[in-house]
């Protein structure tokens, strides 16, 4: 995960130990649904972990995940054709 950040990824999820495939898939589904809803990455991870905890899952299944890098909300790049703040609008 550290290599991904060094290679230019803004953030990545890592695990502190080998994890169960089924619980990882469930956690990732919850995590990404929260991101799509506009939740920042740290809160999305926390929410997903709490969901697994609420299901009675032991910490082994939800605790090893750590977020490396930028943990703030995902921001979309400016759509094509929209001027940047430096370009000023209406100039010909």
N, CA, C and O of each residue as an XYZ file, in Angstrom:
368
protein
N       0.823     -1.192      0.000
C       0.000      0.000      0.000
C       0.866      1.254      0.000
O       0.536      2.237     -0.664
N       1.968      1.224      0.739
C       2.872      2.367      0.762
C       3.469      2.637     -0.602
O       3.714      3.789     -0.959
N       3.704      1.583     -1.367
C       4.245      1.735     -2.716
C       3.228      2.421     -3.612
O       3.603      3.227     -4.464
N       1.941      2.115     -3.437
C       0.894      2.762     -4.232
C       0.895      4.264     -3.987
O       0.768      5.046     -4.929
N       1.036      4.671     -2.737
C       1.073      6.096     -2.412
C       2.333      6.727     -2.992
O       2.278      7.829     -3.539
N       3.461      6.043     -2.879
C       4.707      6.561     -3.444
C       4.622      6.681     -4.962
O       5.243      7.565     -5.550
N       3.855      5.794     -5.599
C       3.710      5.809     -7.052
C       2.721      6.859     -7.537
O       2.556      7.046     -8.743
N       2.054      7.554     -6.599
C       1.173      8.639     -6.998
C      -0.278      8.493     -6.595
O      -1.060      9.425     -6.783
N      -0.662      7.350     -6.046
C      -2.037      7.215     -5.568
C      -2.238      8.195     -4.418
O      -1.373      8.316     -3.550
N      -3.352      8.884     -4.402
C      -3.596      9.851     -3.321
C      -3.829      9.164     -1.997
O      -3.463      9.689     -0.945
N      -4.435      7.993     -2.041
C      -4.672      7.235     -0.822
C      -4.890      5.780     -1.186
O      -5.177      5.446     -2.336
N      -4.750      4.923     -0.194
C      -4.984      3.501     -0.383
C      -5.356      2.872      0.948
O      -4.989      3.374      2.010
N      -6.080      1.781      0.882
C      -6.391      1.006      2.084
C      -5.375     -0.113      2.187
O      -5.042     -0.754      1.190
N      -4.893     -0.343      3.374
C      -3.963     -1.435      3.624
C      -4.497     -2.255      4.790
O      -5.398     -1.824      5.510
N      -3.931     -3.435      4.965
C      -4.305     -4.259      6.109
C      -3.058     -4.562      6.920
O      -1.956     -4.660      6.380
N      -3.245     -4.708      8.206
C      -2.139     -4.992      9.106
C      -1.851     -6.484      9.198
O      -0.787     -6.878      9.674
N      -2.787     -7.322      8.749
C      -2.580     -8.771      8.701
C      -3.442     -9.346      7.587
O      -4.311     -8.663      7.045
N      -3.192    -10.614      7.249
C      -3.983    -11.297      6.222
C      -5.453    -11.286      6.652
O      -5.778    -11.521      7.816
N      -6.329    -11.006      5.687
C      -7.742    -10.834      6.007
C      -8.613    -11.854      5.276
O      -8.222    -12.406      4.248
N      -9.788    -12.087      5.824
C     -10.769    -12.995      5.273
C     -11.391    -12.382      4.014
O     -11.795    -11.219      4.027
N     -11.469    -13.158      2.933
C     -12.002    -12.644      1.666
C     -13.454    -12.192      1.766
O     -13.817    -11.136      1.247
N     -14.275    -12.980      2.426
C     -15.700    -12.660      2.511
C     -15.944    -11.362      3.282
O     -16.709    -10.509      2.834
N     -15.302    -11.213      4.430
C     -15.510     -9.990      5.207
C     -14.875     -8.788      4.521
O     -15.369     -7.668      4.656
N     -13.781     -9.007      3.783
C     -13.173     -7.913      3.023
C     -14.120     -7.426      1.940
O     -14.296     -6.221      1.763
N     -14.725     -8.346      1.219
C     -15.676     -7.961      0.176
C     -16.840     -7.180      0.769
O     -17.273     -6.178      0.199
N     -17.341     -7.628      1.897
C     -18.456     -6.930      2.545
C     -18.033     -5.534      3.003
O     -18.752     -4.559      2.783
N     -16.865     -5.444      3.639
C     -16.377     -4.146      4.103
C     -16.177     -3.197      2.923
O     -16.557     -2.029      2.999
N     -15.584     -3.687      1.836
C     -15.328     -2.835      0.666
C     -16.626     -2.367      0.021
O     -16.711     -1.220     -0.419
N     -17.634     -3.223     -0.045
C     -18.924     -2.806     -0.601
C     -19.524     -1.664      0.220
O     -20.022     -0.684     -0.334
N     -19.472     -1.800      1.528
C     -19.999     -0.742      2.406
C     -19.152      0.518      2.263
O     -19.692      1.618      2.140
N     -17.840      0.366      2.279
C     -16.906      1.492      2.156
C     -17.178      2.290      0.877
O     -17.328      3.511      0.925
N     -17.240      1.601     -0.259
C     -17.434      2.311     -1.524
C     -18.836      2.893     -1.659
O     -19.004      3.927     -2.306
N     -19.830      2.270     -1.078
C     -21.171      2.867     -1.125
C     -21.188      4.170     -0.324
O     -21.877      5.118     -0.697
N     -20.443      4.218      0.759
C     -20.344      5.453      1.541
C     -19.585      6.528      0.774
O     -19.952      7.702      0.827
N     -18.529      6.138      0.062
C     -17.794      7.119     -0.751
C     -18.698      7.710     -1.825
O     -18.693      8.919     -2.054
N     -19.474      6.852     -2.482
C     -20.403      7.333     -3.513
C     -21.423      8.299     -2.947
O     -21.893      9.194     -3.650
N     -21.770      8.122     -1.674
C     -22.747      8.995     -1.024
C     -22.125     10.322     -0.582
O     -22.830     11.197     -0.079
N     -20.796     10.478     -0.767
C     -20.144     11.735     -0.440
C     -19.432     11.767      0.899
O     -18.920     12.811      1.304
N     -19.393     10.643      1.585
C     -18.701     10.572      2.873
C     -17.196     10.612      2.637
O     -16.713     10.051      1.654
N     -16.448     11.268      3.523
C     -14.997     11.257      3.333
C     -14.453      9.860      3.630
O     -15.120      9.042      4.264
N     -13.243      9.605      3.167
C     -12.686      8.255      3.218
C     -12.561      7.706      4.627
O     -12.889      6.544      4.867
N     -12.093      8.517      5.558
C     -11.918      8.043      6.934
C     -13.261      7.677      7.561
O     -13.382      6.653      8.234
N     -14.257      8.511      7.337
C     -15.587      8.223      7.886
C     -16.218      7.011      7.206
O     -16.923      6.235      7.852
N     -15.970      6.843      5.907
C     -16.500      5.692      5.183
C     -15.896      4.398      5.721
O     -16.602      3.403      5.887
N     -14.591      4.410      5.992
C     -13.942      3.231      6.556
C     -14.474      2.951      7.950
O     -14.784      1.806      8.279
N     -14.581      3.979      8.764
C     -15.098      3.800     10.120
C     -16.523      3.242     10.084
O     -16.851      2.337     10.851
N     -17.354      3.765      9.215
C     -18.729      3.292      9.095
C     -18.753      1.811      8.708
O     -19.494      1.023      9.296
N     -17.941      1.439      7.720
C     -17.895      0.046      7.277
C     -17.433     -0.869      8.408
O     -17.983     -1.953      8.601
N     -16.433     -0.434      9.145
C     -15.944     -1.233     10.270
C     -17.034     -1.385     11.346
O     -17.218     -2.467     11.903
N     -17.736     -0.310     11.621
C     -18.808     -0.365     12.618
C     -19.945     -1.278     12.171
O     -20.579     -1.932     12.999
N     -20.208     -1.325     10.864
C     -21.249     -2.214     10.350
C     -20.883     -3.670     10.616
O     -21.731     -4.460     11.031
N     -19.621     -4.025     10.376
C     -19.193     -5.399     10.636
C     -19.226     -5.689     12.134
O     -19.607     -6.786     12.541
N     -18.838     -4.736     12.946
C     -18.897     -4.899     14.398
C     -20.345     -5.112     14.850
O     -20.618     -5.965     15.694
N     -21.266     -4.333     14.283
C     -22.679     -4.454     14.653
C     -23.252     -5.817     14.283
O     -24.234     -6.262     14.876
N     -22.645     -6.475     13.309
C     -23.078     -7.818     12.910
C     -22.477     -8.893     13.815
O     -22.714    -10.085     13.620
N     -21.700     -8.460     14.803
C     -21.102     -9.405     15.728
C     -19.768     -9.971     15.275
O     -19.272    -10.941     15.848
N     -19.188     -9.369     14.250
C     -17.895     -9.840     13.756
C     -16.805     -9.494     14.755
O     -16.808     -8.414     15.346
N     -15.889    -10.407     14.933
C     -14.738    -10.197     15.811
C     -13.801     -9.160     15.179
O     -13.815     -8.984     13.961
N     -12.984     -8.470     15.994
C     -12.053     -7.471     15.453
C     -11.136     -8.013     14.355
O     -10.719     -7.260     13.475
N     -10.824     -9.289     14.397
C      -9.986     -9.885     13.342
C     -10.525     -9.559     11.955
O      -9.742     -9.394     11.019
N     -11.844     -9.462     11.800
C     -12.474     -9.269     10.502
C     -12.598     -7.816     10.073
O     -12.743     -7.552      8.880
N     -12.546     -6.863     11.000
C     -12.756     -5.467     10.609
C     -11.655     -4.512     11.066
O     -11.572     -3.394     10.558
N     -10.817     -4.920     12.002
C      -9.836     -4.003     12.582
C      -8.536     -3.813     11.796
O      -7.868     -2.804     12.018
N      -8.133     -4.708     10.897
C      -6.802     -4.548     10.301
C      -6.690     -3.477      9.217
O      -5.594     -3.240      8.709
N      -7.776     -2.836      8.858
C      -7.757     -1.877      7.749
C      -7.270     -0.501      8.203
O      -7.738      0.050      9.200
N      -6.326      0.029      7.449
C      -5.817      1.375      7.715
C      -5.792      2.150      6.398
O      -5.520      1.592      5.335
N      -6.075      3.414      6.489
C      -6.080      4.287      5.325
C      -4.768      5.046      5.295
O      -4.404      5.703      6.270
N      -4.059      4.958      4.183
C      -2.794      5.659      4.022
C      -2.967      6.780      3.009
O      -3.654      6.614      2.001
N      -2.351      7.903      3.275
C      -2.415      9.027      2.345
C      -3.535      9.987      2.696
O      -3.869     10.169      3.867
N      -4.108     10.596      1.679
C      -5.159     11.600      1.835
C      -6.457     10.927      2.256
O      -6.968     10.066      1.540
N      -6.985     11.301      3.386
C      -8.212     10.685      3.918
C      -9.433     11.563      3.741
O     -10.502     11.241      4.260
N      -9.299     12.670      3.015
C     -10.426     13.577      2.808
C     -11.345     13.075      1.707
O     -11.076     12.051      1.078
N     -12.435     13.805      1.478
C     -13.405     13.422      0.454
C     -12.737     13.347     -0.910
O     -11.764     14.046     -1.195
N     -13.286     12.483     -1.732
C     -12.838     12.395     -3.116
C     -13.414     13.594     -3.845
O     -14.614     13.857     -3.765
N     -12.572     14.314     -4.549
C     -13.055     15.454     -5.319
C     -12.935     15.120     -6.794
O     -11.914     14.596     -7.241
N     -13.967     15.421     -7.534
C     -13.961     15.151     -8.966
C     -13.149     16.225     -9.664
O     -13.167     17.390     -9.269
N     -12.433     15.820    -10.709
C     -11.732     16.842    -11.482
C     -12.746     17.760    -12.167
O     -13.895     17.376    -12.386
N     -12.310     18.975    -12.500
C     -13.193     19.934    -13.160
C     -13.614     19.363    -14.513
O     -12.760     18.864    -15.246
N     -14.910     19.418    -14.872
C     -15.362     18.904    -16.171
C     -14.664     19.628    -17.314
O     -14.316     20.803    -17.199
N     -14.465     18.920    -18.410
C     -13.838     19.532    -19.578
C     -14.661     20.716    -20.054
O     -15.891     20.688    -20.013
N     -13.978     21.751    -20.503
C     -14.662     22.925    -21.016
C     -14.948     23.989    -19.973
O     -15.341     25.101    -20.323
N     -14.758     23.669    -18.686
C     -14.959     24.655    -17.637
C     -13.625     25.320    -17.334
O     -12.621     24.636    -17.137
N     -13.605     26.649    -17.296
C     -12.333     27.328    -17.046
C     -11.838     27.082    -15.629
O     -12.624     26.904    -14.699
N     -10.537     27.075    -15.487
C      -9.962     26.966    -14.157
C     -10.113     28.327    -13.489
O     -10.352     29.319    -14.178
N      -9.980     28.402    -12.161
C     -10.095     29.686    -11.484
C      -9.072     30.708    -11.961
O      -9.279     31.911    -11.804
N      -7.978     30.244    -12.538
C      -6.924     31.150    -13.002
C      -7.227     31.733    -14.358
O      -6.609     32.726    -14.742
N      -8.169     31.147    -15.115
C      -8.388     31.571    -16.490
C      -9.401     32.687    -16.635
O      -9.467     33.275    -17.714
N     -10.156     33.008    -15.683
C     -11.154     34.072    -15.829
C     -12.200     33.718    -16.861
O     -11.889     33.120    -17.891
N     -13.407     34.078    -16.595
C     -14.497     33.720    -17.492
C     -14.841     34.905    -18.397
O     -14.669     36.062    -18.016
N     -15.323     34.600    -19.585
C     -15.819     35.629    -20.490
C     -14.742     36.353    -21.260
O     -15.063     37.283    -22.000
N     -13.495     35.986    -21.132
C     -12.427     36.629    -21.916
C     -12.335     35.979    -23.258
O     -12.466     34.761    -23.379
N     -12.108     36.784    -24.278
C     -12.006     36.252    -25.633
C     -10.644     36.481    -26.185
O     -10.366     36.100    -27.322
